[in-house]
């Protein structure tokens, strides 16, 4: 079975109003689903914890979009 998880990414948890409404609507329409918001900091923490050998590569990407 495919897990019921939706991943969103944004620079910080301080979302623009339209994005905040968008995220809230997903949560409303998908009760019981795991709706995750990944920030730049939480994505880096994930890579550091789960893939420490790749952290230097992750950090060296020249553009933020490459980390998303």
Secondary structure as UniProt FT lines:
FT   STRAND          5..9
FT   HELIX           17..29
FT   TURN            31..32
FT   STRAND          34..38
FT   HELIX           40..50
FT   HELIX           52..54
FT   HELIX           55..60
FT   HELIX           64..67
//
